[in-house]
Amino acid sequence: MVILRNFRRSRVGKFLQKKDNILVICTIIAAVLAVVISIPMKSLDLSAKTIYCISIPGIILMNLLKMMILPLLVLSLLTGLTSLNISTSGKLGMYTMVYYVLTTFFAVCLGMALVVMIHPGNKDFGLTAEDENRKPIDAVESILDLFNNLFPDNIIRSTFQQAEIRFINKSVKSRIGLTKYVQQPIVSYANFPNFLGLIFFSIFFGIVLNAMGSKGELLVSLINILNDLTMRMVKIILYNIPIGIFFLVLTNLLKVSNLKLILSTMGMFAVTVLTGIAIHMFIILPIIYAVFTRKNPYLFMLGMSRAMIVAFVTQSSSATLPVTMTCAEENNKIDPRITKFMFPIGAIINMDGTGLYEAVAAIFIAQINDIQLSTMQMIRISVTSTLAAIGAATVPSAGLVTLLIVLSTAGLPTHQVSLLYTFDWFLDRCRTSINILGDAFGGGIIQSLCRNDLNKIVSNDHKMTNL
């Protein structure tokens, strides 16, 4: 009993007492075990039907994750937008949103550039894109599809279908009997959810609801309750990830002919993501901070080190929020009014690491399937990765859920997301750390931009107190 008591008080014991830490360990064990078991099983030359039967637990997990995409996306966006008090803090809100969107977009573009240059996806990977890939379309049709789906005419249909415009040549006979061909647009609907339209509708709805003020408080409360409910459901699903990961990784490894190739390829994928995170963390964000504040960004980072460690361990921006606010206020002297306004919003919608990861992952999956992405597909990936990262939930591995949105929008195979589970337990921790660092840098930048406005508020409050 004494030994057990001492073990519980030790660092290892305290680490193992947390469910999230146990889940991480189980996830790693499941992935490693799947790799080990796949080696002797490959010699059995299993049929496609047998491999599919083995994959059923993993398919169930993927279906549950896909089931949560719609409520997760819409409610996370609405919760973040309705928490913005635009009527009283318009300037602060505008700067905050511009900073969050631009830094996430910069991270997405960085990730896309790195994955194209490094090219971690080997076309000899041994996987097929199955029937989910549609043949490429021309640029004009892609642009029209983008705008039609971004501004949908039927929001209900957008939950399960997206529009596709195709120009066909239709024969028309003239009065003198000559036959000529005229191009006519034909709108059809593919059985893929229109996530771009859902994101636009959620943003529009959230902004208008926020502007209603007290009249919309009841609906805002309901949205917050539904968001909490959805996040709890996602957490329950994520607790079953080790089981699903074991079967997903195992069946994917059984499908490929060269196990050494898959491990080396996935390793290069992880290196690409980590390189992007390092560049964004140590170069891009510090430069932006230094330009606007004229202060040393690395001393600022040192002040946020404890929050970054907590983020790495918890894998949750929301769970790290109290530590993030404390470090920013006490170590970096950021105004509490800014931290209370920005950081809760940032924990929901500022996901630089997630956006970078999703952009790299989408192009990586295209590379291993030897899919040549068109310019419009690349634009779709960049836009959707940015918007999906903004709508990502603040629970561990939620980036994998929103990655399905990016893949669906670009017409890439969603079933191969399971390949990324091998290293996601580590990459997710790195993504969370850079997410909260981006929040903190944003607080310092916004404080510098709004310093005069904040001083006026203090001055007015002081005058009112004297009266």
DAKA-V566637 format. One record per residue. N is the residue number from 1. OMEGA is omega as a letter, one per 30 degrees, with the letter a starting at -180 (* if undefined). NEAR is the number of other C-alpha atoms within 12 Angstrom. D_CENTER is the distance of its C-alpha to the mean C-alpha in whole Angstrom. Layout:
BEGIN
[[N;OMEGA;NEAR;D_CENTER] [N;OMEGA;NEAR;D_CENTER]]
END
This chain:
BEGIN
[[1;a;7;45] [2;l;8;45] [3;l;10;43] [4;l;12;41] [5;l;11;41] [6;l;13;40] [7;l;16;38] [8;a;17;36] [9;l;15;36] [10;a;14;35] [11;l;12;32] [12;l;15;31] [13;l;17;32] [14;l;18;30] [15;a;20;27] [16;l;19;28] [17;a;16;29] [18;a;17;25] [19;a;18;23] [20;l;31;20] [21;l;24;22] [22;l;22;24] [23;l;31;21] [24;a;36;19] [25;l;21;23] [26;l;25;23] [27;l;33;20] [28;a;26;21] [29;a;25;25] [30;a;29;24] [31;l;36;22] [32;a;25;25] [33;l;24;27] [34;l;34;26] [35;a;30;27] [36;a;19;30] [37;a;23;31] [38;a;31;30] [39;l;23;33] [40;a;17;36] [41;a;22;34] [42;l;24;34] [43;a;12;38] [44;l;13;38] [45;a;17;37] [46;l;18;35] [47;a;16;35] [48;l;14;32] [49;l;13;33] [50;l;16;33] [51;l;28;30] [52;l;20;28] [53;l;18;30] [54;a;29;29] [55;a;30;25] [56;l;22;26] [57;l;25;24] [58;l;34;21] [59;l;30;21] [60;l;23;21] [61;a;31;18] [62;l;33;16] [63;l;20;18] [64;l;23;17] [65;l;40;14] [66;l;30;14] [67;a;24;16] [68;a;34;14] [69;a;39;11] [70;l;36;14] [71;a;35;15] [72;a;44;11] [73;a;48;10] [74;a;38;14] [75;l;40;15] [76;l;45;12] [77;a;41;12] [78;l;42;16] [79;l;43;16] [80;a;41;15] [81;a;38;17] [82;l;38;20] [83;l;34;20] [84;l;37;21] [85;a;28;25] [86;a;25;25] [87;a;20;29] [88;a;15;30] [89;a;21;27] [90;a;17;27] [91;l;22;27] [92;l;33;25] [93;a;31;22] [94;l;22;22] [95;a;28;22] [96;a;41;19] [97;l;31;17] [98;l;21;18] [99;a;34;17] [100;a;43;14] [101;a;31;13] [102;a;29;15] [103;l;42;14] [104;l;46;10] [105;l;37;12] [106;l;35;14] [107;l;45;12] [108;l;45;10] [109;l;35;14] [110;l;36;15] [111;l;45;13] [112;l;39;14] [113;a;24;18] [114;a;33;18] [115;l;35;17] [116;a;26;20] [117;a;18;22] [118;l;24;22] [119;a;29;21] [120;a;35;20] [121;l;37;20] [122;a;29;24] [123;l;23;25] [124;a;21;28] [125;l;32;25] [126;a;26;27] [127;l;30;24] [128;a;25;25] [129;l;26;22] [130;a;15;24] [131;a;12;25] [132;a;21;21] [133;l;27;22] [134;a;21;24] [135;a;17;26] [136;l;20;25] [137;a;24;26] [138;a;19;28] [139;a;20;26] [140;l;20;28] [141;l;25;27] [142;l;28;23] [143;l;24;24] [144;l;24;25] [145;a;35;23] [146;a;31;20] [147;l;23;22] [148;a;27;23] [149;l;40;20] [150;l;32;19] [151;a;25;22] [152;l;29;23] [153;a;19;26] [154;a;20;25] [155;l;26;22] [156;l;17;23] [157;a;21;24] [158;l;29;20] [159;a;30;19] [160;l;24;20] [161;l;26;21] [162;a;36;21] [163;l;37;24] [164;l;31;25] [165;l;26;28] [166;l;23;30] [167;a;21;34] [168;l;14;37] [169;a;14;40] [170;a;14;43] [171;l;14;46] [172;l;15;49] [173;l;12;52] [174;a;11;54] [175;a;8;58] [176;l;8;60] [177;l;9;58] [178;l;10;55] [179;l;13;52] [180;a;14;49] [181;a;14;45] [182;l;14;43] [183;l;13;39] [184;l;14;38] [185;l;17;34] [186;l;17;33] [187;l;18;30] [188;a;17;29] [189;l;23;26] [190;a;24;24] [191;l;19;22] [192;l;33;19] [193;l;34;17] [194;a;43;17] [195;l;47;13] [196;l;42;14] [197;l;40;17] [198;l;42;16] [199;l;43;13] [200;a;31;16] [201;a;30;19] [202;l;36;16] [203;l;30;17] [204;a;21;20] [205;a;28;21] [206;a;32;20] [207;a;27;21] [208;l;22;25] [209;l;31;25] [210;a;30;24] [211;a;23;27] [212;l;19;29] [213;a;21;30] [214;a;15;32] [215;a;13;32] [216;a;19;28] [217;a;17;28] [218;l;16;29] [219;l;22;26] [220;l;30;24] [221;l;21;25] [222;l;17;24] [223;l;30;21] [224;l;26;20] [225;l;18;22] [226;l;22;20] [227;l;32;17] [228;l;23;18] [229;a;19;20] [230;a;29;16] [231;l;32;15] [232;l;21;18] [233;l;23;18] [234;l;35;14] [235;l;27;16] [236;l;21;19] [237;a;30;17] [238;l;32;16] [239;l;27;19] [240;a;27;20] [241;a;43;18] [242;l;34;21] [243;a;32;23] [244;a;34;20] [245;a;44;19] [246;a;37;23] [247;l;39;24] [248;l;41;21] [249;a;45;21] [250;a;40;25] [251;l;39;25] [252;l;40;23] [253;l;41;25] [254;a;36;28] [255;a;32;27] [256;a;27;28] [257;a;19;31] [258;a;21;30] [259;l;28;28] [260;a;17;29] [261;a;22;27] [262;a;31;24] [263;l;27;24] [264;l;18;25] [265;l;31;22] [266;l;31;19] [267;l;24;21] [268;l;26;20] [269;l;41;17] [270;l;37;16] [271;l;27;18] [272;l;35;17] [273;a;46;13] [274;l;34;16] [275;l;31;18] [276;l;40;15] [277;a;41;14] [278;l;27;18] [279;a;24;19] [280;a;37;16] [281;a;38;17] [282;a;26;21] [283;a;21;22] [284;a;28;19] [285;l;40;19] [286;l;32;22] [287;l;22;24] [288;l;27;22] [289;a;35;24] [290;a;24;27] [291;a;18;28] [292;a;23;27] [293;a;23;29] [294;l;16;31] [295;a;20;30] [296;a;21;30] [297;a;31;26] [298;l;21;26] [299;l;18;28] [300;l;34;26] [301;l;35;23] [302;l;21;26] [303;l;29;26] [304;a;39;23] [305;a;27;23] [306;l;27;24] [307;l;38;21] [308;l;37;19] [309;l;27;21] [310;l;28;20] [311;l;34;16] [312;a;31;17] [313;a;31;19] [314;a;36;17] [315;a;41;13] [316;l;41;13] [317;l;50;13] [318;l;34;15] [319;a;28;17] [320;a;38;18] [321;l;37;18] [322;l;23;22] [323;l;30;23] [324;a;46;20] [325;l;41;23] [326;l;25;26] [327;a;35;25] [328;a;41;24] [329;a;27;28] [330;a;18;30] [331;a;23;29] [332;l;30;28] [333;l;22;30] [334;a;35;27] [335;a;30;29] [336;l;22;28] [337;l;26;28] [338;a;36;25] [339;a;37;23] [340;l;27;24] [341;a;32;22] [342;a;45;19] [343;l;48;18] [344;l;33;17] [345;a;40;15] [346;l;53;13] [347;a;47;12] [348;a;46;11] [349;a;48;10] [350;a;52;10] [351;a;53;7] [352;a;57;9] [353;l;54;8] [354;l;59;4] [355;l;54;5] [356;a;56;8] [357;a;57;7] [358;l;56;6] [359;l;53;9] [360;a;47;11] [361;a;52;11] [362;a;51;11] [363;l;50;15] [364;l;46;16] [365;l;46;16] [366;a;39;18] [367;a;32;20] [368;l;32;21] [369;a;27;22] [370;l;24;24] [371;l;29;22] [372;a;24;23] [373;l;30;21] [374;l;23;22] [375;a;18;22] [376;l;27;20] [377;l;38;18] [378;l;35;17] [379;l;26;16] [380;a;39;15] [381;a;44;12] [382;a;38;12] [383;a;37;12] [384;l;45;9] [385;l;52;7] [386;a;44;8] [387;l;45;8] [388;l;55;5] [389;l;51;4] [390;a;49;7] [391;a;52;7] [392;l;54;5] [393;a;49;8] [394;l;50;10] [395;a;42;11] [396;l;42;11] [397;l;43;9] [398;l;45;7] [399;l;47;4] [400;l;47;7] [401;a;44;7] [402;l;47;5] [403;l;47;6] [404;l;44;9] [405;a;49;9] [406;a;50;9] [407;a;41;12] [408;a;38;14] [409;a;46;14] [410;a;47;15] [411;a;41;17] [412;a;41;16] [413;a;36;17] [414;a;37;15] [415;a;37;17] [416;l;38;16] [417;a;41;13] [418;l;38;15] [419;a;44;17] [420;a;41;14] [421;a;41;15] [422;a;40;18] [423;a;36;16] [424;a;37;13] [425;l;37;15] [426;a;27;15] [427;l;39;12] [428;l;42;10] [429;l;38;13] [430;l;41;13] [431;a;50;10] [432;a;53;11] [433;a;46;14] [434;l;51;13] [435;a;53;11] [436;l;56;14] [437;l;53;16] [438;l;51;15] [439;a;53;16] [440;l;55;19] [441;l;52;20] [442;l;48;19] [443;l;48;22] [444;a;46;24] [445;a;38;24] [446;l;37;24] [447;l;34;27] [448;a;27;29] [449;a;25;28] [450;a;29;29] [451;a;22;32] [452;l;15;35] [453;l;20;33] [454;l;23;33] [455;l;17;36] [456;l;13;38] [457;l;17;36] [458;a;16;38] [459;l;14;41] [460;l;14;41] [461;a;13;41] [462;l;12;43] [463;l;11;46] [464;l;10;45] [465;l;9;46] [466;l;8;49] [467;*;7;50]]
END
